[in-house]
Amino acid sequence: MVRLLALCPVLWFAACEEEGDEDGPPSGAVCPETSTLTWDNFGKPFMTNYCTRCHSTALTGSARQGAPNDHNFDSAALVREEIEHTDEQAAAGPDAVNTLMPIGAPTPSEDERRQLGEWLACGAP
Ligand code: HEC
């Protein structure tokens, strides 16, 4: 990663635009018409359990444990700004089970990751 970033001024590929940009593949999750997942019944508890200990607007500096300042998950609106990245870091679907995030325990079950994929595919309502 460090080596790749060092090459960025020379080889300007899109991957160099942001830090921490090693995403997994899209999960391929789709939004079923019958989906009942919402911020209140799924997104908020999921993010609180697994993500906002680093990715929260309430945290600054070292308390973020390296989480980029522009990736926060303490509201549905903030998650909606990062649907693709979030899918590629943490969600599961027919094409991939992405486990890059969270860093460290506790981690969601695969079933919870599938629900994340579905909720994101539905637009994080
Ligand atoms: C222990 C702290 C920690 C936790 C918990 C955590 N992250 Fe991260 N996150 C990081 C750090 C550090 C980075 C930047 C380095 C990297 O991308 O690996 C990051 C980067 C990201 C990015 C940006 C990647 C990119 O492509 O720019 C996303 C999206 C993300 N995390 C999503 C999540 C989600 C979703 C969760 C919960 C399932 C989560 N993170 C939990 C520390 C954390």
Backbone and ligand atoms as CSV (ligand in chain L), in Angstrom:
chain,resi,resn,atom,element,x,y,z
A,1,MET,N,N,0.843,-1.204,0.000
A,1,MET,CA,C,0.000,0.000,0.000
A,1,MET,C,C,0.876,1.251,0.000
A,2,VAL,N,N,1.855,1.263,0.889
A,2,VAL,CA,C,2.743,2.416,0.968
A,2,VAL,C,C,3.474,2.591,-0.354
A,3,ARG,N,N,3.920,1.448,-0.888
A,3,ARG,CA,C,4.641,1.490,-2.150
A,3,ARG,C,C,3.735,2.014,-3.270
A,4,LEU,N,N,2.475,1.540,-3.256
A,4,LEU,CA,C,1.518,1.955,-4.280
A,4,LEU,C,C,1.293,3.468,-4.209
A,5,LEU,N,N,1.124,3.990,-2.990
A,5,LEU,CA,C,0.881,5.424,-2.846
A,5,LEU,C,C,2.081,6.225,-3.341
A,6,ALA,N,N,3.285,5.694,-3.096
A,6,ALA,CA,C,4.484,6.403,-3.520
A,6,ALA,C,C,4.525,6.550,-5.031
A,7,LEU,N,N,3.898,5.599,-5.727
A,7,LEU,CA,C,3.894,5.644,-7.184
A,7,LEU,C,C,2.827,6.587,-7.736
A,8,CYS,N,N,1.925,7.034,-6.879
A,8,CYS,CA,C,0.782,7.804,-7.370
A,8,CYS,C,C,1.152,9.033,-8.195
A,9,PRO,N,N,2.151,9.804,-7.769
A,9,PRO,CA,C,2.458,10.976,-8.596
A,9,PRO,C,C,2.920,10.581,-9.995
A,10,VAL,N,N,3.470,9.383,-10.128
A,10,VAL,CA,C,3.984,8.918,-11.409
A,10,VAL,C,C,2.871,8.292,-12.239
A,11,LEU,N,N,2.199,7.328,-11.622
A,11,LEU,CA,C,1.140,6.602,-12.334
A,11,LEU,C,C,-0.194,7.077,-11.781
A,12,TRP,N,N,-0.859,7.924,-12.474
A,12,TRP,CA,C,-2.069,8.506,-11.907
A,12,TRP,C,C,-3.257,7.613,-12.191
A,13,PHE,N,N,-3.428,6.572,-11.374
A,13,PHE,CA,C,-4.665,5.839,-11.574
A,13,PHE,C,C,-5.702,6.220,-10.524
A,14,ALA,N,N,-6.948,5.949,-10.867
A,14,ALA,CA,C,-8.073,6.383,-10.039
A,14,ALA,C,C,-7.920,5.931,-8.592
A,15,ALA,N,N,-7.302,4.764,-8.405
A,15,ALA,CA,C,-7.166,4.219,-7.061
A,15,ALA,C,C,-6.364,5.131,-6.142
A,16,CYS,N,N,-5.635,6.087,-6.696
A,16,CYS,CA,C,-4.792,6.931,-5.878
A,16,CYS,C,C,-5.541,8.131,-5.299
A,17,GLU,N,N,-6.776,8.322,-5.724
A,17,GLU,CA,C,-7.486,9.524,-5.304
A,17,GLU,C,C,-7.744,9.579,-3.807
A,18,GLU,N,N,-7.966,8.419,-3.192
A,18,GLU,CA,C,-8.295,8.406,-1.777
A,18,GLU,C,C,-7.324,7.506,-1.040
A,19,GLU,N,N,-7.238,7.740,0.244
A,19,GLU,CA,C,-6.484,6.811,1.084
A,19,GLU,C,C,-7.354,5.609,1.408
A,20,GLY,N,N,-6.728,4.492,1.748
A,20,GLY,CA,C,-7.487,3.335,2.210
A,20,GLY,C,C,-8.474,2.879,1.172
A,21,ASP,N,N,-8.012,2.778,-0.055
A,21,ASP,CA,C,-8.954,2.544,-1.137
A,21,ASP,C,C,-8.911,1.110,-1.641
A,22,GLU,N,N,-8.534,0.182,-0.809
A,22,GLU,CA,C,-8.526,-1.198,-1.253
A,22,GLU,C,C,-9.872,-1.836,-0.970
A,23,ASP,N,N,-10.777,-1.700,-1.920
A,23,ASP,CA,C,-12.108,-2.251,-1.754
A,23,ASP,C,C,-12.150,-3.683,-2.234
A,24,GLY,N,N,-13.116,-4.439,-1.705
A,24,GLY,CA,C,-13.406,-5.743,-2.251
A,24,GLY,C,C,-14.297,-5.580,-3.469
A,25,PRO,N,N,-14.733,-6.703,-4.058
A,25,PRO,CA,C,-15.644,-6.625,-5.192
A,25,PRO,C,C,-17.062,-6.286,-4.736
A,26,PRO,N,N,-17.906,-5.768,-5.644
A,26,PRO,CA,C,-19.311,-5.563,-5.276
A,26,PRO,C,C,-19.929,-6.893,-4.853
A,27,SER,N,N,-20.769,-6.869,-3.822
A,27,SER,CA,C,-21.367,-8.119,-3.322
A,27,SER,C,C,-22.389,-8.686,-4.302
A,28,GLY,N,N,-22.929,-7.832,-5.165
A,28,GLY,CA,C,-23.976,-8.276,-6.085
A,28,GLY,C,C,-25.338,-8.385,-5.427
A,29,ALA,N,N,-25.463,-7.895,-4.189
A,29,ALA,CA,C,-26.757,-7.967,-3.492
A,29,ALA,C,C,-27.806,-7.151,-4.245
A,30,VAL,N,N,-29.035,-7.621,-4.190
A,30,VAL,CA,C,-30.138,-6.900,-4.821
A,30,VAL,C,C,-31.184,-6.584,-3.767
A,31,CYS,N,N,-32.088,-5.683,-4.116
A,31,CYS,CA,C,-33.143,-5.281,-3.183
A,31,CYS,C,C,-34.422,-6.040,-3.501
A,32,PRO,N,N,-34.797,-7.008,-2.666
A,32,PRO,CA,C,-36.050,-7.698,-2.931
A,32,PRO,C,C,-37.245,-6.772,-2.647
A,33,GLU,N,N,-38.310,-6.935,-3.429
A,33,GLU,CA,C,-39.487,-6.079,-3.209
A,33,GLU,C,C,-40.017,-6.185,-1.799
A,34,THR,N,N,-39.784,-7.355,-1.195
A,34,THR,CA,C,-40.326,-7.617,0.135
A,34,THR,C,C,-39.410,-7.124,1.255
A,35,SER,N,N,-38.324,-6.451,0.921
A,35,SER,CA,C,-37.369,-6.059,1.965
A,35,SER,C,C,-38.030,-5.191,3.028
A,36,THR,N,N,-37.729,-5.505,4.272
A,36,THR,CA,C,-38.300,-4.726,5.384
A,36,THR,C,C,-37.209,-3.989,6.157
A,37,LEU,N,N,-35.959,-4.039,5.644
A,37,LEU,CA,C,-34.854,-3.455,6.407
A,37,LEU,C,C,-34.854,-1.933,6.300
A,38,THR,N,N,-34.687,-1.288,7.444
A,38,THR,CA,C,-34.627,0.178,7.507
A,38,THR,C,C,-33.443,0.581,8.385
A,39,TRP,N,N,-33.178,1.889,8.414
A,39,TRP,CA,C,-32.154,2.413,9.330
A,39,TRP,C,C,-32.499,2.022,10.763
A,40,ASP,N,N,-33.767,2.222,11.149
A,40,ASP,CA,C,-34.123,1.971,12.546
A,40,ASP,C,C,-34.041,0.501,12.933
A,41,ASN,N,N,-34.525,-0.392,12.061
A,41,ASN,CA,C,-34.559,-1.797,12.489
A,41,ASN,C,C,-33.319,-2.581,12.076
A,42,PHE,N,N,-32.482,-2.013,11.228
A,42,PHE,CA,C,-31.269,-2.740,10.852
A,42,PHE,C,C,-30.005,-1.872,10.823
A,43,GLY,N,N,-30.027,-0.800,10.012
A,43,GLY,CA,C,-28.806,-0.037,9.779
A,43,GLY,C,C,-28.190,0.534,11.051
A,44,LYS,N,N,-29.030,1.142,11.856
A,44,LYS,CA,C,-28.492,1.789,13.064
A,44,LYS,C,C,-27.874,0.772,14.018
A,45,PRO,N,N,-28.609,-0.314,14.386
A,45,PRO,CA,C,-27.953,-1.288,15.269
A,45,PRO,C,C,-26.716,-1.921,14.641
A,46,PHE,N,N,-26.740,-2.185,13.332
A,46,PHE,CA,C,-25.564,-2.779,12.681
A,46,PHE,C,C,-24.372,-1.835,12.795
A,47,MET,N,N,-24.564,-0.571,12.424
A,47,MET,CA,C,-23.459,0.380,12.451
A,47,MET,C,C,-22.967,0.622,13.880
A,48,THR,N,N,-23.899,0.664,14.816
A,48,THR,CA,C,-23.514,0.881,16.221
A,48,THR,C,C,-22.703,-0.304,16.741
A,49,ASN,N,N,-23.110,-1.496,16.374
A,49,ASN,CA,C,-22.403,-2.690,16.860
A,49,ASN,C,C,-21.033,-2.843,16.228
A,50,TYR,N,N,-20.898,-2.475,14.949
A,50,TYR,CA,C,-19.696,-2.886,14.225
A,50,TYR,C,C,-18.858,-1.756,13.628
A,51,CYS,N,N,-19.384,-0.569,13.474
A,51,CYS,CA,C,-18.668,0.434,12.682
A,51,CYS,C,C,-18.407,1.769,13.382
A,52,THR,N,N,-19.354,2.273,14.152
A,52,THR,CA,C,-19.203,3.653,14.636
A,52,THR,C,C,-18.214,3.776,15.790
A,53,ARG,N,N,-17.633,2.660,16.236
A,53,ARG,CA,C,-16.555,2.835,17.220
A,53,ARG,C,C,-15.324,3.464,16.560
A,54,CYS,N,N,-15.271,3.458,15.239
A,54,CYS,CA,C,-14.217,4.193,14.510
A,54,CYS,C,C,-14.797,5.248,13.568
A,55,HIS,N,N,-15.894,4.894,12.883
A,55,HIS,CA,C,-16.456,5.770,11.839
A,55,HIS,C,C,-17.634,6.585,12.366
A,56,SER,N,N,-17.374,7.554,13.239
A,56,SER,CA,C,-18.463,8.389,13.750
A,56,SER,C,C,-18.045,9.840,13.730
A,57,THR,N,N,-18.993,10.723,13.407
A,57,THR,CA,C,-18.688,12.157,13.426
A,57,THR,C,C,-18.354,12.616,14.844
A,58,ALA,N,N,-18.727,11.817,15.858
A,58,ALA,CA,C,-18.433,12.180,17.245
A,58,ALA,C,C,-16.961,11.957,17.591
A,59,LEU,N,N,-16.237,11.247,16.732
A,59,LEU,CA,C,-14.841,10.904,17.030
A,59,LEU,C,C,-13.888,11.738,16.177
A,60,THR,N,N,-12.800,12.200,16.790
A,60,THR,CA,C,-11.778,12.938,16.047
A,60,THR,C,C,-10.399,12.365,16.378
A,61,GLY,N,N,-9.443,12.692,15.526
A,61,GLY,CA,C,-8.047,12.337,15.786
A,61,GLY,C,C,-7.845,10.850,15.999
A,62,SER,N,N,-7.019,10.518,16.987
A,62,SER,CA,C,-6.631,9.121,17.169
A,62,SER,C,C,-7.808,8.255,17.605
A,63,ALA,N,N,-8.863,8.865,18.142
A,63,ALA,CA,C,-10.039,8.085,18.543
A,63,ALA,C,C,-10.674,7.395,17.339
A,64,ARG,N,N,-10.388,7.886,16.130
A,64,ARG,CA,C,-10.958,7.257,14.935
A,64,ARG,C,C,-10.183,6.001,14.529
A,65,GLN,N,N,-9.060,5.747,15.177
A,65,GLN,CA,C,-8.241,4.563,14.891
A,65,GLN,C,C,-7.918,4.437,13.408
A,66,GLY,N,N,-7.693,5.595,12.758
A,66,GLY,CA,C,-7.302,5.589,11.359
A,66,GLY,C,C,-8.450,5.639,10.373
A,67,ALA,N,N,-9.687,5.588,10.836
A,67,ALA,CA,C,-10.830,5.624,9.914
A,67,ALA,C,C,-10.880,6.986,9.213
A,68,PRO,N,N,-11.022,7.000,7.888
A,68,PRO,CA,C,-10.993,8.280,7.166
A,68,PRO,C,C,-12.090,9.235,7.659
A,69,ASN,N,N,-11.752,10.520,7.725
A,69,ASN,CA,C,-12.703,11.509,8.246
A,69,ASN,C,C,-13.984,11.593,7.428
A,70,ASP,N,N,-13.900,11.230,6.143
A,70,ASP,CA,C,-15.079,11.355,5.284
A,70,ASP,C,C,-15.888,10.064,5.205
A,71,HIS,N,N,-15.624,9.125,6.081
A,71,HIS,CA,C,-16.445,7.903,6.132
A,71,HIS,C,C,-17.029,7.758,7.526
A,72,ASN,N,N,-18.282,8.205,7.677
A,72,ASN,CA,C,-18.965,8.114,8.966
A,72,ASN,C,C,-20.312,7.453,8.757
A,73,PHE,N,N,-20.695,6.673,9.765
A,73,PHE,CA,C,-21.911,5.867,9.596
A,73,PHE,C,C,-22.893,6.092,10.730
A,74,ASP,N,N,-22.940,7.311,11.270
A,74,ASP,CA,C,-23.856,7.537,12.376
A,74,ASP,C,C,-25.219,8.091,11.959
A,75,SER,N,N,-25.525,8.088,10.673
A,75,SER,CA,C,-26.896,8.377,10.240
A,75,SER,C,C,-27.112,7.701,8.892
A,76,ALA,N,N,-28.375,7.476,8.543
A,76,ALA,CA,C,-28.670,6.858,7.247
A,76,ALA,C,C,-28.163,7.743,6.120
A,77,ALA,N,N,-28.290,9.061,6.280
A,77,ALA,CA,C,-27.856,9.983,5.227
A,77,ALA,C,C,-26.356,9.841,4.967
A,78,LEU,N,N,-25.575,9.672,6.026
A,78,LEU,CA,C,-24.126,9.505,5.861
A,78,LEU,C,C,-23.807,8.172,5.192
A,79,VAL,N,N,-24.521,7.126,5.560
A,79,VAL,CA,C,-24.295,5.821,4.913
A,79,VAL,C,C,-24.611,5.944,3.426
A,80,ARG,N,N,-25.682,6.657,3.084
A,80,ARG,CA,C,-26.090,6.764,1.669
A,80,ARG,C,C,-25.011,7.422,0.807
A,81,GLU,N,N,-24.156,8.236,1.416
A,81,GLU,CA,C,-23.064,8.854,0.643
A,81,GLU,C,C,-21.997,7.834,0.258
A,82,GLU,N,N,-21.996,6.678,0.932
A,82,GLU,CA,C,-20.920,5.703,0.744
A,82,GLU,C,C,-21.463,4.304,0.502
A,83,ILE,N,N,-22.558,4.189,-0.225
A,83,ILE,CA,C,-23.188,2.882,-0.401
A,83,ILE,C,C,-22.237,1.892,-1.077
A,84,GLU,N,N,-21.593,2.311,-2.149
A,84,GLU,CA,C,-20.734,1.363,-2.876
A,84,GLU,C,C,-19.534,0.930,-2.049
A,85,HIS,N,N,-18.841,1.910,-1.458
A,85,HIS,CA,C,-17.682,1.549,-0.632
A,85,HIS,C,C,-18.088,0.637,0.514
A,86,THR,N,N,-19.222,0.948,1.132
A,86,THR,CA,C,-19.650,0.151,2.284
A,86,THR,C,C,-19.952,-1.273,1.845
A,87,ASP,N,N,-20.612,-1.414,0.710
A,87,ASP,CA,C,-20.885,-2.748,0.167
A,87,ASP,C,C,-19.575,-3.503,-0.074
A,88,GLU,N,N,-18.625,-2.822,-0.682
A,88,GLU,CA,C,-17.374,-3.490,-1.081
A,88,GLU,C,C,-16.458,-3.776,0.109
A,89,GLN,N,N,-16.725,-3.142,1.235
A,89,GLN,CA,C,-15.913,-3.399,2.433
A,89,GLN,C,C,-16.536,-4.437,3.356
A,90,ALA,N,N,-17.872,-4.452,3.439
A,90,ALA,CA,C,-18.470,-5.204,4.559
A,90,ALA,C,C,-19.685,-6.048,4.219
A,91,ALA,N,N,-20.216,-5.967,3.004
A,91,ALA,CA,C,-21.477,-6.646,2.729
A,91,ALA,C,C,-21.290,-7.960,1.974
A,92,ALA,N,N,-22.295,-8.830,2.095
A,92,ALA,CA,C,-22.286,-10.109,1.384
A,92,ALA,C,C,-23.469,-10.176,0.438
A,93,GLY,N,N,-23.266,-10.914,-0.663
A,93,GLY,CA,C,-24.317,-11.128,-1.652
A,93,GLY,C,C,-23.917,-12.299,-2.511
A,94,PRO,N,N,-24.613,-12.494,-3.633
A,94,PRO,CA,C,-24.331,-13.661,-4.467
A,94,PRO,C,C,-22.924,-13.662,-5.069
A,95,ASP,N,N,-22.312,-12.506,-5.231
A,95,ASP,CA,C,-21.007,-12.460,-5.904
A,95,ASP,C,C,-19.812,-12.446,-4.955
A,96,ALA,N,N,-20.011,-12.001,-3.721
A,96,ALA,CA,C,-18.873,-11.885,-2.799
A,96,ALA,C,C,-19.346,-11.747,-1.359
A,97,VAL,N,N,-18.483,-12.199,-0.449
A,97,VAL,CA,C,-18.669,-11.950,0.984
A,97,VAL,C,C,-17.497,-11.070,1.399
A,98,ASN,N,N,-17.756,-9.792,1.589
A,98,ASN,CA,C,-16.675,-8.840,1.864
A,98,ASN,C,C,-16.452,-8.686,3.363
A,99,THR,N,N,-15.214,-8.926,3.777
A,99,THR,CA,C,-14.918,-8.921,5.213
A,99,THR,C,C,-13.752,-7.994,5.561
A,100,LEU,N,N,-13.464,-7.013,4.679
A,100,LEU,CA,C,-12.360,-6.087,4.971
A,100,LEU,C,C,-12.660,-5.254,6.216
A,101,MET,N,N,-13.935,-4.919,6.395
A,101,MET,CA,C,-14.375,-4.167,7.570
A,101,MET,C,C,-15.377,-5.012,8.333
A,102,PRO,N,N,-15.505,-4.856,9.648
A,102,PRO,CA,C,-14.691,-3.975,10.479
A,102,PRO,C,C,-13.301,-4.552,10.713
A,103,ILE,N,N,-12.383,-3.670,11.155
A,103,ILE,CA,C,-11.063,-4.128,11.582
A,103,ILE,C,C,-11.210,-4.560,13.037
A,104,GLY,N,N,-10.968,-5.818,13.335
A,104,GLY,CA,C,-11.046,-6.303,14.711
A,104,GLY,C,C,-12.444,-6.674,15.132
A,105,ALA,N,N,-12.542,-7.302,16.295
A,105,ALA,CA,C,-13.817,-7.784,16.820
A,105,ALA,C,C,-14.559,-6.647,17.515
A,106,PRO,N,N,-15.889,-6.725,17.647
A,106,PRO,CA,C,-16.747,-7.787,17.143
A,106,PRO,C,C,-17.007,-7.649,15.652
A,107,THR,N,N,-17.191,-8.772,14.982
A,107,THR,CA,C,-17.490,-8.752,13.553
A,107,THR,C,C,-18.882,-9.317,13.299
A,108,PRO,N,N,-19.561,-8.840,12.251
A,108,PRO,CA,C,-20.900,-9.351,11.948
A,108,PRO,C,C,-20.839,-10.772,11.393
A,109,SER,N,N,-21.919,-11.513,11.580
A,109,SER,CA,C,-22.042,-12.840,10.975
A,109,SER,C,C,-22.246,-12.671,9.473
A,110,GLU,N,N,-22.072,-13.771,8.722
A,110,GLU,CA,C,-22.311,-13.687,7.282
A,110,GLU,C,C,-23.764,-13.308,7.005
A,111,ASP,N,N,-24.664,-13.817,7.813
A,111,ASP,CA,C,-26.075,-13.469,7.632
A,111,ASP,C,C,-26.294,-11.958,7.798
A,112,GLU,N,N,-25.647,-11.387,8.801
A,112,GLU,CA,C,-25.764,-9.937,8.991
A,112,GLU,C,C,-25.147,-9.188,7.810
A,113,ARG,N,N,-24.061,-9.728,7.268
A,113,ARG,CA,C,-23.452,-9.085,6.096
A,113,ARG,C,C,-24.396,-9.160,4.887
A,114,ARG,N,N,-25.140,-10.263,4.774
A,114,ARG,CA,C,-26.124,-10.364,3.681
A,114,ARG,C,C,-27.234,-9.333,3.863
A,115,GLN,N,N,-27.649,-9.156,5.100
A,115,GLN,CA,C,-28.672,-8.134,5.355
A,115,GLN,C,C,-28.135,-6.747,5.024
A,116,LEU,N,N,-26.858,-6.510,5.340
A,116,LEU,CA,C,-26.256,-5.218,4.989
A,116,LEU,C,C,-26.297,-5.018,3.475
A,117,GLY,N,N,-25.926,-6.069,2.726
A,117,GLY,CA,C,-25.960,-5.967,1.266
A,117,GLY,C,C,-27.352,-5.612,0.769
A,118,GLU,N,N,-28.341,-6.295,1.315
A,118,GLU,CA,C,-29.731,-6.034,0.909
A,118,GLU,C,C,-30.143,-4.601,1.244
A,119,TRP,N,N,-29.851,-4.190,2.462
A,119,TRP,CA,C,-30.263,-2.838,2.892
A,119,TRP,C,C,-29.594,-1.770,2.023
A,120,LEU,N,N,-28.314,-1.955,1.728
A,120,LEU,CA,C,-27.603,-0.986,0.874
A,120,LEU,C,C,-28.179,-1.005,-0.539
A,121,ALA,N,N,-28.469,-2.223,-1.062
A,121,ALA,CA,C,-29.019,-2.326,-2.418
A,121,ALA,C,C,-30.379,-1.627,-2.508
A,122,CYS,N,N,-31.070,-1.580,-1.399
A,122,CYS,CA,C,-32.372,-0.890,-1.366
A,122,CYS,C,C,-32.203,0.622,-1.199
A,123,GLY,N,N,-30.964,1.089,-1.085
A,123,GLY,CA,C,-30.721,2.522,-0.960
A,123,GLY,C,C,-30.626,2.998,0.478
A,124,ALA,N,N,-30.428,2.071,1.418
A,124,ALA,CA,C,-30.290,2.408,2.841
A,124,ALA,C,C,-31.463,3.262,3.346
A,125,PRO,N,N,-32.699,2.728,3.205
A,125,PRO,CA,C,-33.875,3.493,3.607
A,125,PRO,C,C,-33.999,3.685,5.125
L,1,HEC,C1,C,-11.264,-0.388,14.500
L,1,HEC,C2,C,-11.684,0.716,13.656
L,1,HEC,C3,C,-12.603,0.446,12.505
L,1,HEC,C4,C,-13.836,-0.175,12.526
L,1,HEC,C5,C,-14.544,-0.800,13.715
L,1,HEC,C6,C,-14.356,-0.087,11.185
L,1,HEC,N1,N,-13.461,0.551,10.371
L,1,HEC,FE1,FE,-13.733,1.021,8.395
L,1,HEC,N2,N,-11.888,1.884,8.326
L,1,HEC,C7,C,-10.982,1.875,9.355
L,1,HEC,C8,C,-9.700,2.359,8.855
L,1,HEC,C9,C,-8.441,2.463,9.676
L,1,HEC,C10,C,-9.885,2.649,7.477
L,1,HEC,C11,C,-8.848,3.198,6.468
L,1,HEC,C12,C,-7.901,2.139,6.011
L,1,HEC,C13,C,-8.532,1.066,5.192
L,1,HEC,O1,O,-9.329,1.365,4.275
L,1,HEC,O2,O,-8.243,-0.110,5.450
L,1,HEC,C14,C,-11.272,2.362,7.189
L,1,HEC,C15,C,-11.853,2.543,5.949
L,1,HEC,C16,C,-13.171,2.250,5.650
L,1,HEC,C17,C,-13.828,2.560,4.404
L,1,HEC,C18,C,-13.195,3.315,3.254
L,1,HEC,C19,C,-12.543,2.406,2.289
L,1,HEC,C20,C,-12.295,3.126,1.001
L,1,HEC,O3,O,-12.433,2.478,-0.019
L,1,HEC,O4,O,-11.966,4.330,0.998
L,1,HEC,C21,C,-15.097,2.081,4.479
L,1,HEC,C22,C,-16.197,2.188,3.420
L,1,HEC,C23,C,-15.230,1.460,5.781
L,1,HEC,N3,N,-14.055,1.587,6.474
L,1,HEC,C24,C,-16.371,0.845,6.215
L,1,HEC,C25,C,-16.528,0.272,7.471
L,1,HEC,C26,C,-17.731,-0.403,7.893
L,1,HEC,C27,C,-18.989,-0.580,7.052
L,1,HEC,C28,C,-17.512,-0.818,9.175
L,1,HEC,C29,C,-18.428,-1.654,10.035
L,1,HEC,C30,C,-18.878,-2.917,9.460
L,1,HEC,C31,C,-16.171,-0.395,9.553
L,1,HEC,N4,N,-15.602,0.261,8.487
L,1,HEC,C32,C,-15.585,-0.597,10.799
L,1,HEC,C33,C,-11.225,1.532,10.667
L,1,HEC,C34,C,-12.366,0.882,11.130
